[in-house]
Amino acid sequence: MTSTSTGKLTSGVLEFQAVCDQCQRPRVIGNHVKCSKIRQQIHATRNERQDGTRSRPGGTR
């Protein structure tokens, strides 16, 4: 059985937000392309910071 979902999987629980975390408008109303780009940039910046603290392949830091 396959499941298709647009929810975010966090700790084994699907997370559906009715309100956009960037513009605070309902996600079912309007275009949220700009909000999505902002969200992607936030996550990319967060991942860059985390990658700097992780160990590199081969066991060297």
Secondary structure by P-SEA (a helix, b strand, c coil): cbbbbcccccccbbbbbccccccccccccccaaaaaaaaaaaaaaaaaaaaaacccccccc
